[in-house]
Structures are given as C-alpha cells and as structure tokens.
Amino acid sequence: MEFKPTHHLEPQQIDRSLRMVVIDGVCSEIVVCLSSGAILVGAALLLGASNFQIGLLASFPTLCNLSQLLAIVLMQRYSNRKVITVLSVFIAKLPLIAIGVIMGRSAGLSFNILLILMFVHYFLSAIGGAGWNSWVKDLVPEARLGTYFSRRTRIMQLTDITASLVVAALVDYYSKNAPGELKNLYSVYFLMAGIVGSAGAFFLAQAKEPIQQMSGGNLGHLLLEPLRNKNFKNLLIFNAVWLFAINLAIPFFTVFMLKTLGLSMKMVILLTVVSQIGSVVGLRLWGNLSDRYSNKSIIYLTAPIYICCILLWIFVGIYSRALPNLILLVLLHVMTGISTGGINLAMTNIGLKLAPKTDAIIFITVKNMVASFFTAMGPIIGGLLVDYFATRELQISISWKSPDLETGGKLIYLHEWNFLFLMASALAFVSLRWLAKVQENGEVSHQLVKRIMKKRFRAGLKESLLVGNIITLHAQLKQIIKRKMPAD
C-alpha cells in the first residue's frame, strides 16, 4: 500500500485504481443505506424529533461541505490527497459506531446526541469528499467520465437495492412483531454502517494518486477565482437555485409518506428501491450520451421530468383510496429515478469538466460549498414552511347537481406538504434559465440529442428497449391482428 503520489500512471495502474474506487463506492452505498434516508428519519422519529429537527438533520450532509475549506488548507500544506482523504473517510465512520453502541445500551440515545454525532460524521466525510473529488478528477480520463461514473453508480445502486430490501424486511418485521426492539435494530444498522465504511477506506487506500497541480497563494484570493470565471459562475448560480428548490421538498417526501399517508417503513423503502431501479435503467444511456454529446443536453432532457414529478406529489393523497395513491407513487418513483440518474451524473461531470486542471480542487470545492449552502437551506426553510402551512389549506372542488345526480370531487387540495411541493417545482423551473448561460466544450443541442434518442429507440437498442416498444406499440398491434385474421 503506497501513499506517495505518482508522477505517471500506467493504464493498468489506472484501471486497478478505478476498480478500488468502485469497491469503495459500494461500501459507501451500504453506509448510506444503513445510516441515512428512511432509516435516519425513522430513528429520528423514534427519538421524538420535530419537523424542524428532521429538516436540520437533513441539512447536515450539505451544510458540512463548508468544511472543504479546511481540506484546501490541508492540501496546500500537505501535498498528499490520498492520506487526507483516506484518514478523513475512516475517522468519519467512528461516530456511526458510537451511535450504534449508545443506541444499543439500555440507557438509550437522545436526539441531541444523535444530532452531534451525525454532524461530526458528515463534517469529516466532507473533508474526505473534497480530496476524493480532486483525486478522481485527475485519475479518470476525461473521455471516460460519463461511462465510468454511470457504471460505478449503477453498481452502487444495485448494491443499495439489495441492501434496502433486506433492511426494509427487517424493519417491517420488528415493527409488527417486536416494536420494543426496533431501537436495537437501528443500533445494529449504525454499527454495521461504521464497520463497512471503515472497510471501504481500506480499499480506497489501494488506489494510486496522481501528482496534484495546485498553485500556492492566499486562500481567499484562490476562492475568488471561480467567481471571476463568468462561465463557471453561471454554473454555480444554476446549481445553487436548482438544489435549493428541490431540497425544499425532497427531504420531506419520506416524512409525508410515513406520517400523512401512513405507509409502513417497508413500503417507503420499497418505493425507494423502485426509484433506484429506474435510475439504474437510465444510467447507462445517460452515461453514453454524456460522453458522446454534452452534459447540458442531459440536464435539459431530464430536469423537466423531475420537475413534473415534484409537482405531481400535490395529487398524492388527494383521495382516500389506497390503490390510486399507490399507482401514482410507483409512477413518480420510477420517473424520478430515471431523471435523477441523468441529472446527478450530468451535474457532477459538468463541474469536473469545467474545472481547470490547475487548482481543480479550488473550483470543485467552491462549487460544492455554494451548492451545499443552498442545499442545506432547502430543508431548513422547508421545515419552517411546513410548520407554517400546517394550519392552512387551499381547496378547489368541482360539483355537479341535477335532478337525478349530485356528485363532486376535489381538483386541488393544498395543505402543509403540498404547498411545499408546488413552491419547489416552480423554483426548479426558474433555475433552468441560468443553465442556458453555461457554455460546455463540445456542447450539442438537446433537441438534436432528443432526435437521436428517438432514432435509437425506434431501432430497438437494448438500453432503450422499453421506450422503443412503447413507440412502436401500434405497429406491433397491427402485426398481431394481421396474424390472427383469417386469410380470404
């Protein structure tokens, strides 16, 4: 295991290092599955957390990205990203082990202790993340960014799907048969997350590190460089507005399903799995298109789908019947997964692509910090808005009266959560105007990409088999009818 940066890496060394990064990603995904999302929300609710406290907890992963400033200082002083990254990633898992141990004790765990330990976990993870971003940018050839990250993400999400099914089954079993032991189950989850995450740091240490190119000088002056770059500044504005908008709503989808719709934890996690399957299905296509055309075109294709999905959450629960709600939830999670895969991949890649080779860590860190601040503000403001709208509602109904029939129904019913979903979708739509100002090398019109996708769909390629079948469904039906009709 070598920790010294290398001047020149052979193709075999690059390929092996990228495999180690994939294995580390798998371990990280297991950590996320066991200690965040629905599990973290479930543990917080078990400890009596309020909507605002849940929003505050949800803001930590991005708010703590401000600690990447410390990462830059460390990398200026010690030109070894590998040591800083691996050490930070390893130590960041110790708070998870502590949560597991404390929660498993008879004395129990208070929400405030959970809050402090999760803050430490996210703070150290962000320092490691800054070094990881710079390290991987130099490690992955630019021509392979899309295909490599789409493959890595697919493997990670397939891992998450498998782990989530097991996690959901156990939570559901304990909730029904041994609710008093549910806290012990969460304890095991956090303990396992810490152990698996520590193992991931070991695999990450096997990857080689290229020599980083970083200029010296005053930190404040360096941090202003991305803001002086007009093109990169437009990207920062788009990222900030987009992430603030969607994070007004996203952290509360789980709370909405658990508290308002009354769904079980198992059902919530299964819907998350459905969303991840949609993401896995679309990622290979988005990765190929990202390398072949441009990341902007991917965002233009997927962002409207994502915005519509947020908007359609307004209609979830508008009627009391369970089946229509379930069908709508499944549809929303499938389309959200497909669009999220493309958006996240393209936004990551365009940031790496626009960051210059020299001082890439500065540009990437500023992007993460600006985005993190507004992303963190999203759930905090969202939590306050939910509490404000808890006693307010807007209802628009339609009715019909006649001598023989009198009926009616709700057209729109806005209450605490739905006001939030409406605001988020409107603001996300507005953010796209700044994306148009971003210039990307090799940029291709999204209209052209859309036409190319339609041609590929019609050709029946494997990666778009489902869409291709839908497009040619009328032709298939004609052939079936012809075969069944008797000859004259």
N, C-alpha and C positions, 0 to 999 in steps of 0.2 A: 504494500500500500504506500504510494508515493504522494506526498502533499506539496511537492515543489512544482510550480508552474513550468510548462514545457514550451520551448520556442517553436517547435514544429511537430505536428502530429501526423502520423501515417494514417491512411484510410482505415486500416484495421483497428488502430487505436481509437479513432473517432467512432467507428461502428460499435466497438465494445463499450465505450463510454456512454454512447446513446442508449444502449441496452440497459446499462446500470441506472440511467436516468429514468427509464421506463419502469424498472423494478421499484425504484424509489417512489415513483408516481403511484404505483399500485398500493404500496404501503400507506402513502399519504391518503389515498382514497378510502382505505379501510378506516384510517383515523377519522376522516370526515364523517363516514357512515356511522361510527360508533360514538362520536362526541359532538356532533353538530346537527343542524336541521331539526327534524321532528324529535329526535332523541333529546337534544339540548332543550328544546321548547317543552317537551314532556317532563324533563327533570325540573325545569324552572317552575312549571305549573304545579308540580308535586310539592315544591317548596313554597308555594303561595305567591309567586311573582305576579305583579300587575301588568297591564298592557304597556305602560311606560317602561317598566323594568325589563320586559321582554324586548321592547324596541331598543333600549340601551344595550342590552346583551347582544342583540343582532348587529349593532353598530360597531362592536369591538373589532371584528376581523378587518374592517377597512379603516377605522379610526386609528388603530395601532400601526397602520402602514406609515404614519408620520415618523415612526422610529427608524425608517430607512435613512433619515438624515444621519443618524448615528452610524449606520452601515457605511455611508460615504466617507465619514471621518475615519472610520477604522480602515477602510480600503486605501485611503490616501496615506495613512501611516504605515500600514502593513499590506504590502502588495501581494496578498495571497487570499483570493476569494474563497478558495476551497476550504481552508481552515476556518475562516469566519463563518461560512455557510454551514458546514457540517456540524461545527460546535454549537451554533445557534439552534439548528434544527434538533439536535439531540437534547440540549438542555430544555427546549421548549416543550418536550414531552413529559418532563418531570411533574409539572403541575397537574397533568391529566392523571398520572399515577397517584398523586396526592389526593385528588378529588375522589378517585375510586376507593382509596384506603379510608378516607374520612367518612364518605357516604356509607361504607360498609360497616362502620362501627356503630354500636348501639346508641352512642351519643348523637349520631346523625350529622347532617350538614345544613348550615343556614344558607340562605340565598346570597347574603353578602360575602360569605367565604367563597362560594361558587363564582361570584362576580369577580372577585380579586384574582383567584387562581386562573380563570379563563382570560382575564386581561393580561396576566403575565405570559400565559401560553401564546396568545395572539401577538403580543409585543415582541417576543423572541422569534416567533415564526416569521414576522415581517422583516426582521433583520436578516434572517437566513434567506428570505424570499428575494431581497434586493441583490444579494450576492449571486443567488441562483439565476435570476433573470439575466444579469450581465454575463455570467459564466456560460449559460446555454446559448445566448446570442452569438458568442464567439465560437461555440462548439458546433452548432448546427449550421451546415452550409445554407446560404440564403435561398438557393434554388429548391431546397428540400423542406423549407419551413412549414408550408401547408400540409404536405403529405406526412411529414414526421409527427407534427403535433396532432393532426387528425387521427393518426394511428395510435399515438400514445393516449389520447383522450378516449378513443374507442375502447382500448384495453382497460383503462381506468374505470370507465363507466360500466363495462361488463362485470368487472370486479365488484363495483358498487351495487349493481343489480343483484348479484348473487348474495352478497353480504346483507343487503337490505331485506331480502326475502326471509333470511334466517332471523334477522333482528326483529322484523315485523311479526313473525310467527311466535317468537318467544314473548314479546311484549303483549300480544293478544292473549296468549295462554295464561300468563301471570295476571293480566288484568281481570280475566274471567274466573280463574281458579284460585289464585293466591294474591289478591291485591295488596295485602300487607307486605309481601316480599318484593314488590315492584321496585322499591328503593335499592334493594340488594342487587337486582338485575342491572339497574343503571350503574351501580357501583362496579360490577364486573365489566360492563361496556367501557367505562372510562379507564379502568385498569388495563384492559386489553388494548385500547387505543394507544396508551402510553408505551406499552411494550412493543407493539407492531411499529409504531412511529420511530422508536429508537432503533429497531432493526433496519428501517428504511434509511436512516442516517448512515449506517454501516455500508449499505450498498452504494449510496451516493458517494461515499469516500473512495470507491473503486474507480470512479470516473476521472479522466485526465482533465487538467485545466490548462488552456492556452494562456500565453502571456497577455495580460490586460494592457490596453492602451488608455492611459489616463493622465491628463495634464495636471500639474500642480496649481497652486494659487489659492486665493481666498475663496472659501466655500460659498459665501454669499454671492460673489461675482459669478461663480460657476453655475449656481442655481438660477441665475437670471438669464443664462444663455438660451435655454429652451423658450423662454418668453420673448426673446429678441428674434427668434426664428418664426416668421409670420405663419408659415405652413404648419409648423408643429403647434403653435399657439391655437390655431383653428381646431386642430385635433384635440387639444386639451379642453377647449370650450365644449366641443361636441361630447366628449367623454363625460365631462362634469355634469352637463344638463341631462344627458341620457341616463346616467347612473343614478342621479338624484331622483329623476322621475320614476324609474322602475322600482327603486328601493323604497319609495313611498308605500308601495303595495306588496311587493314580493314577500317580505318577512312575515306578513300577516295572513298570507294565504293559508298557512298551516293552522294558525290560531283560529281563523274563520271556520275552517273545516272541523276543527276539534270542538270549539265552543258553540258556534252558531248552528252549524249543520248537525252537530252531534255524531260525527263519524268516529269510528274507532281508530286507534293508532295504527292498527294493521292496515286498515283501508287507506289511511293517509300515506303510509309508506308504499303500499302497492301502487297508488296513483303516482307517487314519485318515481317508482320503477318504470311505470308506463311512459312517463316523460323521458326518462333516461334511454329507454329502448328507442323512442322516436329520435333522440339525439344521436344515438349510435347509428341508426339507419341513414341519417342525413350527413353524418360527419365525413364519410369517405368522399361523397360527392362534393361537399363544400371544400375539403382539403385539396382535391384535384383542381377545382375551379379557381381556388385562391392562388395556387402556383401558376396556373395557366393564364389567368386573366388578371384580376385585381381584387383586393380585399374590400374596397369601396363598393364594388358591384355586388358582393356577397351581402354586405350590410343593407344595401338598398333593396335587395330581394327578400331578406329575412325580417328586417325591422318592422315593416307594415304588418306582417303576420303576427309578430309578437305583440304589437300594439293592439291589434284586434282581439287577441286572446285576453289581454288585461281588461279591455272594455267589456268583453262578454262575461266576465266574472260578475258584472252587475246583475245578470239574469240568473245566476246560480242561487237557488233557494227562493226565487220569487214565487214559486208554487210549492205546496207542501208535499206533493207526490215525489216519492223517492226515485223512481225509475228515470223520469226526465232529467232530474238533477244529476244522477249518476252518469247517464249518457253524455250530458254536457260536460261534466267534469273529465271524463275519459277523453273526449274530443279535445278539450282545452289542453290537457296534459300532453297529448300526442303532438299537437301543433306547436305548443310551447317548446317541447323538447327538440323538434326538428329545427325551429327557428333559433332557439338558444344556442344550439351547437354551432350554427353558422355565424351568429353574432359574436359569440365569445372567441371563436377561432380567428375571425377576421379582425376583431379589435385588438387582440393580442399581437397578431402578426403585423398589422399596420404600424403599431407602436414600435416593434422591433425593427421594422423595415425603415421607418423614417428617422430612427435614432442613428446619428453618425457613428462610425467605427471608433473614433477617439471620443472619450467621455460618454460612451453609450450609457454607462451606469447613471450619469447625471440626468440625461434626458429621460431614461426609463423611470428613474426614481421620482423626478418631478411629475411625470405623467401619473404614476401610481399615487403620489401624495395628493395631487389636485383631485384626481378621481376618488381617492379614498375619503377625502374630507366631505365631498358632496354625497358620496355613497353612505357615509356614516350619518350625515344629517337627514337622509331619507327616512330611515326607520324611527329616528328620534322625533322628527316633525310628524311622521305618520302616526306614532303612538299618541302624541298630543292631539292630533286631529281626530283620531278615533274616539278618544275620550270626550272631545268637544261635541262631535256628532252623535254621541251615544244617546242623547235625549232629543235628537232632531231627526225628522224624516220628511221625504218628499214622495208623494204617491200620486200617480196619474193612472186613472182607470177608464175603462170603456164599458158601457152598458147598453143593453137593448131591451126595450119594453114593447109588447104587443098584446092583443087580447089572448093569444094562445101561448106566448112565450115571454119569459122575463129572465134574462141572463146577463152576466157581466164578467169582467176579468181585469187583471192588472196589466197595464202596459209597461209602466216603470215604477219601481219601488226602491227608492234610495234611502238607506239608513247608515249607521255608523261606518260599516266597511265599504259599502258601495260608493259613498261619496269619495272615499279614498281612491278606489279603482278608477273612477271617472277622471279625477284630477291627474292621476298618474298617466293614463293613456293620452290625455290631451297634451301634457307637458312633454311626453316622449315624442309625440308627433312634431312638436315645435322644434325639438333638438335637431331634427334632420336637416334643417336649413344650414346649420354650421358644417355638417358633413360635406355639403356641396362645395364648400370653400377649401376643403383639403385636397391637395394635389399629391397623387401617388405615382411613382415611376411605373411605367408600363400600364397605366390606367386604361381600362376598357369600359365603354358604356354598359350600364346594367341592362339597357334594352337589348343590346347585342347579346349579352350573356343569356338573357331570357329566351331569345330566339334560338340560340344554340342549345339551351336546355330542352326546349320543345322538340327540336330535331332529334336530340339524343333519346328523349322519352319515346318518341314515335318509333325510333329504331329498336326499342325494347332492350336497352342495355340492362345488365343485371343490377347496377347500382340504382336504377330508377324504374325497376320492374313494376312496382305498384302503380306509380303515376302513369307509366306507359300503358298499362292495362286499362286504366280509367279513361285515358284519352281515346283509345281505340275500342272502347266497350261497344259502341254502336255497330262497328264493323264486325265484331265477334258475334253479336246477337244475330246479325243478318246471316252469317255463315251457319249458325246453329239452326235457324229457321229454314234455310235452304236445304240443309241435310235432312231435316225431319219432314219436309213437304214431299208427298209422293210425286213421282215423275208422271208427266202427261202421257 
